[in-house]
Amino acid sequence: WGIYFLGSQVVDARWALRWALLAFVGGLLAYNYLVLDFPGAQQAVEERGTVGFLQISLVGLGFGFAVAWLWSLVAEGGNQPKE
């Protein structure tokens, strides 16, 4: 909700929703990577504990947001007037 609210202050509601959903999906993918015990997940959790679990999920969230932000930049670049 936070990303949607802040994004709606900067861009239109459609892009803010895309930002929020892709951030959510990125965090969820990182969370599932850890929970499903893919390679390296157990080591990361053992070394850092719960804080590491949260850090990795937040990195996934940030990655999802970055993808959405880059998508919006590319899409807006196509709307520029031609000289």
N, C-alpha and C positions, 0 to 999 in steps of 0.2 A: 504494500500500500504506500509505503514511503517513497519508493521510486516513482510510482504512478503520480502521486501528489506533487512531488518536486518536478517531475518531467512535464506535468500539465502546466506548470508555471512558465516553462521554457518553450515547449512545442505544443502542437495541438493534441487533443485527447487521444487520437488514434495512435500517434507515435509514442505517447506516454504509456499507453496500454501495451504496445509492442515491447517497449523497454522493460516494463515490469514483468511481462510474461517470459521474455527471454532470460532475464536475470533469474527468475524463479526456476526455469528449466535448467539453467547452468548450475545453480545451487543444488537442485535435485539430482542432476547427473553426478556431481561430485559426491554428494551424500550416498547415492547408490553405489558408486565405485568403492567407497569405504565399507559399506554394509555388506556388499556382495563379496568382499574380500578378494578383489582383483590384485594382480601383482603389485607389491609395494605398499598396499593399504595396511596390512598388519604391522609392518615395520613403522610406518608413519604414526599409527595410533599408539603403538608401544612406546615410542620415543617421546611423544608429546602428550599422550593421554587425551582427555576430553578437550583440552584447549586446541590440540592439533586437529581433532575432529572438526571443531568449529572453524578453525582457520582454513582448512581445506574446503569446507562448504562455502565459506565466504569468498575464497578465491574463485570457486566455480560460479558463484553469483556475480562476481566482478567480471569474469570472462563472458558470461551471458549478456551482461549489460554492455560490455565493450563491443560485442558482435552487433547488438541492436543499434548502438550509437553509430558504428561505422556504416551500418545499413542505411540509417537515416541520412548520413552525410553523402553517401553515394546517390541515394534517391533525390536529395535536394540538388545535387550537382547536375542532374539531368533536367532540372526545371529552370536553369539559368537562361536568360535571354541571349540569343545569338546575335553577334554584331554583323 
